[in-house]
Structure formats: structure tokens, C-alpha cells
Amino acid sequence: MSNNTTQTVTNQATWQSSAASVATVSSTGFVTAVTAGEVDIRATFQSVMGSAHVTVRVPTPVTVTVCGTVKEQGTTIRLSDATVIAKGTA
């Protein structure tokens, strides 16, 4: 602002993604990953423009093994009642 004050204009800005196939951006600036890749997110308010470069990565798969006793098919158990062993990185 010309008088050295600040103003939040997130909801009034115009948002754009340079590659919607990689990530989309909502009208309020929330970015949603679609697939791995790189994308530039731009916000414009009046004559001011800002941008951020975003890299979307594919998460590393994690295998979860539940160690517990299930007596019959269709039985539901809470994971807090069993030991969970995770392999991989999250």
C-alpha cells in the first residue's frame, strides 16, 4: 500500500496455475497436487503480481501390517488395539 500499511487480499486476488495437470489453485489460493511435476502458481491483485514455484513429488508408498487376531471374516478391530508395523517412509 502507498501509506506503508498492509492488507490481506488473498480472496480478492486472481489465482493461476501454469500447469493444471500438475497442480490446481482455488480462487482462495489453496493449491491441490494432481500429479508429479513442477508448476508456477501466480496471484494477481490490481497491478501487483506474485508467484511461487511448486514441485509436486510422488509420495513413497508405505506398507502397513496389522498384527492382531481376527476371529472371523468381517470382524472390525480398532488399530489402537493392535500393533502396527510400518515399512517405508512417510
N, CA, C and O atoms as a GROMACS GRO file, in nm:
protein
  360
    1MET      N    1   0.084  -0.116   0.000
    1MET     CA    2   0.000   0.000   0.000
    1MET      C    3   0.090   0.124   0.000
    1MET      O    4   0.203   0.120   0.048
    2SER      N    5   0.039   0.231  -0.053
    2SER     CA    6   0.120   0.352  -0.065
    2SER      C    7   0.148   0.419   0.068
    2SER      O    8   0.241   0.499   0.080
    3ASN      N    9   0.067   0.388   0.171
    3ASN     CA   10   0.088   0.451   0.302
    3ASN      C   11   0.158   0.357   0.400
    3ASN      O   12   0.149   0.375   0.521
    4ASN      N   13   0.229   0.256   0.349
    4ASN     CA   14   0.307   0.161   0.427
    4ASN      C   15   0.223   0.072   0.518
    4ASN      O   16   0.275   0.019   0.616
    5THR      N   17   0.096   0.054   0.488
    5THR     CA   18   0.014  -0.041   0.562
    5THR      C   19   0.002  -0.168   0.480
    5THR      O   20   0.035  -0.170   0.362
    6THR      N   21  -0.045  -0.274   0.544
    6THR     CA   22  -0.066  -0.399   0.472
    6THR      C   23  -0.214  -0.433   0.471
    6THR      O   24  -0.291  -0.387   0.554
    7GLN      N   25  -0.250  -0.515   0.375
    7GLN     CA   26  -0.389  -0.558   0.361
    7GLN      C   27  -0.389  -0.700   0.307
    7GLN      O   28  -0.316  -0.728   0.211
    8THR      N   29  -0.467  -0.789   0.365
    8THR     CA   30  -0.479  -0.925   0.314
    8THR      C   31  -0.576  -0.924   0.196
    8THR      O   32  -0.692  -0.885   0.210
    9VAL      N   33  -0.526  -0.967   0.081
    9VAL     CA   34  -0.609  -0.964  -0.041
    9VAL      C   35  -0.620  -1.103  -0.104
    9VAL      O   36  -0.654  -1.116  -0.221
   10THR      N   37  -0.591  -1.207  -0.025
   10THR     CA   38  -0.591  -1.344  -0.076
   10THR      C   39  -0.719  -1.377  -0.150
   10THR      O   40  -0.714  -1.432  -0.260
   11ASN      N   41  -0.833  -1.345  -0.092
   11ASN     CA   42  -0.962  -1.380  -0.153
   11ASN      C   43  -1.000  -1.289  -0.269
   11ASN      O   44  -1.090  -1.322  -0.346
   12GLN      N   45  -0.932  -1.174  -0.283
   12GLN     CA   46  -0.963  -1.084  -0.393
   12GLN      C   47  -0.867  -1.100  -0.510
   12GLN      O   48  -0.891  -1.046  -0.618
   13ALA      N   49  -0.759  -1.172  -0.489
   13ALA     CA   50  -0.660  -1.191  -0.595
   13ALA      C   51  -0.712  -1.289  -0.700
   13ALA      O   52  -0.802  -1.369  -0.673
   14THR      N   53  -0.655  -1.281  -0.818
   14THR     CA   54  -0.681  -1.378  -0.923
   14THR      C   55  -0.567  -1.479  -0.920
   14THR      O   56  -0.450  -1.441  -0.927
   15TRP      N   57  -0.601  -1.608  -0.909
   15TRP     CA   58  -0.502  -1.714  -0.895
   15TRP      C   59  -0.493  -1.795  -1.023
   15TRP      O   60  -0.595  -1.823  -1.086
   16GLN      N   61  -0.371  -1.833  -1.061
   16GLN     CA   62  -0.350  -1.914  -1.182
   16GLN      C   63  -0.243  -2.019  -1.158
   16GLN      O   64  -0.146  -1.997  -1.086
   17SER      N   65  -0.263  -2.134  -1.222
   17SER     CA   66  -0.162  -2.240  -1.224
   17SER      C   67  -0.108  -2.247  -1.365
   17SER      O   68  -0.184  -2.242  -1.462
   18SER      N   69   0.024  -2.258  -1.378
   18SER     CA   70   0.083  -2.268  -1.511
   18SER      C   71   0.066  -2.406  -1.571
   18SER      O   72   0.087  -2.424  -1.691
   19ALA      N   73   0.029  -2.505  -1.490
   19ALA     CA   74   0.011  -2.642  -1.538
   19ALA      C   75  -0.094  -2.710  -1.451
   19ALA      O   76  -0.061  -2.777  -1.353
   20ALA      N   77  -0.221  -2.694  -1.486
   20ALA     CA   78  -0.330  -2.753  -1.408
   20ALA      C   79  -0.323  -2.905  -1.407
   20ALA      O   80  -0.384  -2.968  -1.322
   21SER      N   81  -0.249  -2.964  -1.500
   21SER     CA   82  -0.233  -3.109  -1.499
   21SER      C   83  -0.141  -3.154  -1.385
   21SER      O   84  -0.142  -3.271  -1.348
   22VAL      N   85  -0.062  -3.062  -1.329
   22VAL     CA   86   0.029  -3.092  -1.218
   22VAL      C   87  -0.033  -3.048  -1.086
   22VAL      O   88  -0.032  -3.123  -0.988
   23ALA      N   89  -0.086  -2.926  -1.081
   23ALA     CA   90  -0.149  -2.874  -0.960
   23ALA      C   91  -0.250  -2.767  -0.997
   23ALA      O   92  -0.228  -2.689  -1.089
   24THR      N   93  -0.360  -2.765  -0.925
   24THR     CA   94  -0.461  -2.662  -0.946
   24THR      C   95  -0.456  -2.566  -0.828
   24THR      O   96  -0.401  -2.597  -0.722
   25VAL      N   97  -0.513  -2.447  -0.848
   25VAL     CA   98  -0.519  -2.349  -0.739
   25VAL      C   99  -0.661  -2.294  -0.735
   25VAL      O  100  -0.719  -2.258  -0.838
   26SER      N  101  -0.716  -2.287  -0.613
   26SER     CA  102  -0.854  -2.240  -0.597
   26SER      C  103  -0.858  -2.087  -0.600
   26SER      O  104  -0.755  -2.020  -0.602
   27SER      N  105  -0.978  -2.035  -0.599
   27SER     CA  106  -0.996  -1.890  -0.600
   27SER      C  107  -0.951  -1.826  -0.469
   27SER      O  108  -0.940  -1.704  -0.460
   28THR      N  109  -0.926  -1.908  -0.367
   28THR     CA  110  -0.876  -1.857  -0.239
   28THR      C  111  -0.729  -1.892  -0.216
   28THR      O  112  -0.677  -1.873  -0.106
   29GLY      N  113  -0.662  -1.944  -0.319
   29GLY     CA  114  -0.519  -1.968  -0.312
   29GLY      C  115  -0.475  -2.104  -0.261
   29GLY      O  116  -0.356  -2.125  -0.239
   30PHE      N  117  -0.568  -2.197  -0.242
   30PHE     CA  118  -0.530  -2.331  -0.198
   30PHE      C  119  -0.484  -2.412  -0.319
   30PHE      O  120  -0.555  -2.422  -0.419
   31VAL      N  121  -0.364  -2.472  -0.308
   31VAL     CA  122  -0.306  -2.550  -0.417
   31VAL      C  123  -0.333  -2.697  -0.391
   31VAL      O  124  -0.313  -2.747  -0.280
   32THR      N  125  -0.379  -2.768  -0.495
   32THR     CA  126  -0.405  -2.911  -0.486
   32THR      C  127  -0.317  -2.983  -0.586
   32THR      O  128  -0.322  -2.955  -0.705
   33ALA      N  129  -0.235  -3.076  -0.537
   33ALA     CA  130  -0.148  -3.155  -0.624
   33ALA      C  131  -0.232  -3.252  -0.705
   33ALA      O  132  -0.328  -3.311  -0.654
   34VAL      N  133  -0.197  -3.270  -0.833
   34VAL     CA  134  -0.266  -3.364  -0.921
   34VAL      C  135  -0.174  -3.479  -0.956
   34VAL      O  136  -0.213  -3.596  -0.949
   35THR      N  137  -0.051  -3.447  -0.994
   35THR     CA  138   0.047  -3.549  -1.029
   35THR      C  139   0.187  -3.490  -1.010
   35THR      O  140   0.200  -3.369  -0.989
   36ALA      N  141   0.288  -3.572  -1.018
   36ALA     CA  142   0.425  -3.524  -1.001
   36ALA      C  143   0.463  -3.429  -1.113
   36ALA      O  144   0.424  -3.447  -1.228
   37GLY      N  145   0.540  -3.327  -1.076
   37GLY     CA  146   0.588  -3.230  -1.176
   37GLY      C  147   0.616  -3.097  -1.110
   37GLY      O  148   0.620  -3.086  -0.987
   38GLU      N  149   0.636  -2.995  -1.193
   38GLU     CA  150   0.664  -2.861  -1.144
   38GLU      C  151   0.563  -2.764  -1.204
   38GLU      O  152   0.519  -2.781  -1.318
   39VAL      N  153   0.528  -2.663  -1.126
   39VAL     CA  154   0.425  -2.569  -1.167
   39VAL      C  155   0.453  -2.434  -1.101
   39VAL      O  156   0.508  -2.428  -0.991
   40ASP      N  157   0.414  -2.328  -1.169
   40ASP     CA  158   0.420  -2.195  -1.110
   40ASP      C  159   0.279  -2.153  -1.072
   40ASP      O  160   0.188  -2.166  -1.154
   41ILE      N  161   0.261  -2.104  -0.951
   41ILE     CA  162   0.133  -2.054  -0.904
   41ILE      C  163   0.145  -1.902  -0.898
   41ILE      O  164   0.237  -1.848  -0.836
   42ARG      N  165   0.052  -1.833  -0.964
   42ARG     CA  166   0.056  -1.687  -0.970
   42ARG      C  167  -0.067  -1.626  -0.904
   42ARG      O  168  -0.178  -1.678  -0.916
   43ALA      N  169  -0.045  -1.517  -0.834
   43ALA     CA  170  -0.155  -1.438  -0.778
   43ALA      C  171  -0.142  -1.296  -0.829
   43ALA      O  172  -0.033  -1.238  -0.829
   44THR      N  173  -0.254  -1.240  -0.873
   44THR     CA  174  -0.254  -1.103  -0.921
   44THR      C  175  -0.364  -1.026  -0.849
   44THR      O  176  -0.478  -1.072  -0.840
   45PHE      N  177  -0.329  -0.910  -0.798
   45PHE     CA  178  -0.427  -0.820  -0.736
   45PHE      C  179  -0.397  -0.681  -0.789
   45PHE      O  180  -0.288  -0.627  -0.770
   46GLN      N  181  -0.496  -0.623  -0.855
   46GLN     CA  182  -0.480  -0.495  -0.922
   46GLN      C  183  -0.359  -0.504  -1.015
   46GLN      O  184  -0.360  -0.587  -1.106
   47SER      N  185  -0.257  -0.426  -0.996
   47SER     CA  186  -0.141  -0.432  -1.087
   47SER      C  187  -0.022  -0.505  -1.026
   47SER      O  188   0.088  -0.500  -1.080
   48VAL      N  189  -0.044  -0.572  -0.913
   48VAL     CA  190   0.066  -0.641  -0.844
   48VAL      C  191   0.054  -0.791  -0.866
   48VAL      O  192  -0.054  -0.849  -0.849
   49MET      N  193   0.167  -0.855  -0.904
   49MET     CA  194   0.168  -0.998  -0.928
   49MET      C  195   0.277  -1.063  -0.845
   49MET      O  196   0.387  -1.007  -0.831
   50GLY      N  197   0.248  -1.181  -0.791
   50GLY     CA  198   0.347  -1.259  -0.719
   50GLY      C  199   0.336  -1.404  -0.763
   50GLY      O  200   0.230  -1.446  -0.810
   51SER      N  201   0.442  -1.478  -0.748
   51SER     CA  202   0.437  -1.618  -0.791
   51SER      C  203   0.522  -1.705  -0.699
   51SER      O  204   0.610  -1.658  -0.628
   52ALA      N  205   0.492  -1.834  -0.704
   52ALA     CA  206   0.569  -1.933  -0.630
   52ALA      C  207   0.587  -2.054  -0.718
   52ALA      O  208   0.494  -2.098  -0.785
   53HIS      N  209   0.707  -2.108  -0.718
   53HIS     CA  210   0.736  -2.231  -0.794
   53HIS      C  211   0.712  -2.349  -0.700
   53HIS      O  212   0.764  -2.353  -0.589
   54VAL      N  213   0.631  -2.445  -0.745
   54VAL     CA  214   0.593  -2.559  -0.662
   54VAL      C  215   0.639  -2.688  -0.730
   54VAL      O  216   0.617  -2.707  -0.849
   55THR      N  217   0.702  -2.775  -0.653
   55THR     CA  218   0.739  -2.907  -0.702
   55THR      C  219   0.650  -3.010  -0.633
   55THR      O  220   0.644  -3.016  -0.510
   56VAL      N  221   0.580  -3.089  -0.714
   56VAL     CA  222   0.493  -3.194  -0.662
   56VAL      C  223   0.567  -3.326  -0.678
   56VAL      O  224   0.610  -3.360  -0.788
   57ARG      N  225   0.582  -3.398  -0.568
   57ARG     CA  226   0.652  -3.527  -0.572
   57ARG      C  227   0.554  -3.639  -0.543
   57ARG      O  228   0.455  -3.620  -0.471
   58VAL      N  229   0.582  -3.755  -0.598
   58VAL     CA  230   0.502  -3.874  -0.571
   58VAL      C  231   0.543  -3.925  -0.433
   58VAL      O  232   0.662  -3.943  -0.408
   59PRO      N  233   0.446  -3.949  -0.344
   59PRO     CA  234   0.484  -3.998  -0.212
   59PRO      C  235   0.540  -4.140  -0.219
   59PRO      O  236   0.504  -4.219  -0.306
   60THR      N  237   0.629  -4.170  -0.124
   60THR     CA  238   0.684  -4.304  -0.113
   60THR      C  239   0.577  -4.394  -0.053
   60THR      O  240   0.520  -4.362   0.052
   61PRO      N  241   0.549  -4.508  -0.117
   61PRO     CA  242   0.447  -4.597  -0.061
   61PRO      C  243   0.488  -4.649   0.077
   61PRO      O  244   0.606  -4.672   0.104
   62VAL      N  245   0.391  -4.667   0.161
   62VAL     CA  246   0.414  -4.721   0.295
   62VAL      C  247   0.329  -4.847   0.309
   62VAL      O  248   0.209  -4.844   0.281
   63THR      N  249   0.390  -4.955   0.353
   63THR     CA  250   0.318  -5.079   0.378
   63THR      C  251   0.286  -5.087   0.527
   63THR      O  252   0.375  -5.071   0.610
   64VAL      N  253   0.162  -5.111   0.559
   64VAL     CA  254   0.120  -5.123   0.698
   64VAL      C  255   0.072  -5.265   0.722
   64VAL      O  256  -0.016  -5.315   0.652
   65THR      N  257   0.131  -5.330   0.821
   65THR     CA  258   0.091  -5.465   0.860
   65THR      C  259   0.027  -5.458   0.997
   65THR      O  260   0.089  -5.408   1.092
   66VAL      N  261  -0.094  -5.505   1.009
   66VAL     CA  262  -0.164  -5.506   1.137
   66VAL      C  263  -0.145  -5.643   1.201
   66VAL      O  264  -0.182  -5.745   1.142
   67CYS      N  265  -0.088  -5.644   1.320
   67CYS     CA  266  -0.067  -5.769   1.393
   67CYS      C  267  -0.173  -5.780   1.501
   67CYS      O  268  -0.165  -5.712   1.604
   68GLY      N  269  -0.269  -5.861   1.478
   68GLY     CA  270  -0.377  -5.879   1.574
   68GLY      C  271  -0.452  -6.006   1.540
   68GLY      O  272  -0.425  -6.069   1.438
   69THR      N  273  -0.544  -6.042   1.621
   69THR     CA  274  -0.622  -6.163   1.597
   69THR      C  275  -0.761  -6.124   1.552
   69THR      O  276  -0.834  -6.053   1.622
   70VAL      N  277  -0.797  -6.170   1.433
   70VAL     CA  278  -0.932  -6.150   1.382
   70VAL      C  279  -0.996  -6.288   1.379
   70VAL      O  280  -0.950  -6.376   1.306
   71LYS      N  281  -1.100  -6.309   1.455
   71LYS     CA  282  -1.158  -6.442   1.472
   71LYS      C  283  -1.244  -6.486   1.355
   71LYS      O  284  -1.250  -6.606   1.326
   72GLU      N  285  -1.309  -6.393   1.289
   72GLU     CA  286  -1.391  -6.434   1.175
   72GLU      C  287  -1.394  -6.321   1.072
   72GLU      O  288  -1.373  -6.204   1.105
   73GLN      N  289  -1.419  -6.357   0.950
   73GLN     CA  290  -1.424  -6.262   0.841
   73GLN      C  291  -1.530  -6.157   0.870
   73GLN      O  292  -1.640  -6.189   0.917
   74GLY      N  293  -1.497  -6.030   0.841
   74GLY     CA  294  -1.591  -5.922   0.863
   74GLY      C  295  -1.581  -5.858   1.000
   74GLY      O  296  -1.650  -5.760   1.027
   75THR      N  297  -1.495  -5.914   1.088
   75THR     CA  298  -1.477  -5.857   1.221
   75THR      C  299  -1.400  -5.726   1.209
   75THR      O  300  -1.305  -5.717   1.132
   76THR      N  301  -1.440  -5.626   1.283
   76THR     CA  302  -1.373  -5.497   1.284
   76THR      C  303  -1.293  -5.482   1.412
   76THR      O  304  -1.341  -5.512   1.521
   77ILE      N  305  -1.166  -5.436   1.396
   77ILE     CA  306  -1.085  -5.407   1.515
   77ILE      C  307  -1.034  -5.265   1.505
   77ILE      O  308  -1.017  -5.212   1.395
   78ARG      N  309  -1.011  -5.202   1.618
   78ARG     CA  310  -0.950  -5.069   1.620
   78ARG      C  311  -0.800  -5.086   1.610
   78ARG      O  312  -0.743  -5.174   1.674
   79LEU      N  313  -0.734  -5.002   1.530
   79LEU     CA  314  -0.589  -5.012   1.518
   79LEU      C  315  -0.521  -4.982   1.651
   79LEU      O  316  -0.408  -5.027   1.673
   80SER      N  317  -0.585  -4.909   1.740
   80SER     CA  318  -0.523  -4.884   1.871
   80SER      C  319  -0.519  -5.010   1.955
   80SER      O  320  -0.447  -5.015   2.055
   81ASP      N  321  -0.596  -5.113   1.915
   81ASP     CA  322  -0.595  -5.240   1.987
   81ASP      C  323  -0.496  -5.339   1.928
   81ASP      O  324  -0.485  -5.452   1.977
   82ALA      N  325  -0.423  -5.300   1.826
   82ALA     CA  326  -0.331  -5.390   1.759
   82ALA      C  327  -0.195  -5.323   1.746
   82ALA      O  328  -0.182  -5.202   1.767
   83THR      N  329  -0.095  -5.400   1.713
   83THR     CA  330   0.037  -5.347   1.686
   83THR      C  331   0.046  -5.318   1.537
   83THR      O  332   0.015  -5.405   1.455
   84VAL      N  333   0.087  -5.198   1.501
   84VAL     CA  334   0.100  -5.160   1.360
   84VAL      C  335   0.247  -5.146   1.328
   84VAL      O  336   0.320  -5.073   1.395
   85ILE      N  337   0.291  -5.216   1.224
   85ILE     CA  338   0.430  -5.210   1.178
   85ILE      C  339   0.428  -5.143   1.041
   85ILE      O  340   0.366  -5.194   0.947
   86ALA      N  341   0.497  -5.031   1.029
   86ALA     CA  342   0.502  -4.958   0.902
   86ALA      C  343   0.641  -4.975   0.841
   86ALA      O  344   0.742  -4.965   0.910
   87LYS      N  345   0.644  -5.001   0.710
   87LYS     CA  346   0.769  -5.014   0.638
   87LYS      C  347   0.769  -4.908   0.529
   87LYS      O  348   0.670  -4.891   0.459
   88GLY      N  349   0.879  -4.839   0.515
   88GLY     CA  350   0.888  -4.732   0.416
   88GLY      C  351   0.902  -4.598   0.488
   88GLY      O  352   0.922  -4.592   0.609
   89THR      N  353   0.890  -4.492   0.411
   89THR     CA  354   0.899  -4.359   0.470
   89THR      C  355   0.771  -4.284   0.439
   89THR      O  356   0.708  -4.305   0.335
   90ALA      N  357   0.733  -4.200   0.530
   90ALA     CA  358   0.612  -4.121   0.512
   90ALA      C  359   0.648  -3.977   0.496
   90ALA      O  360   0.560  -3.892   0.479
   0.00000   0.00000   0.00000
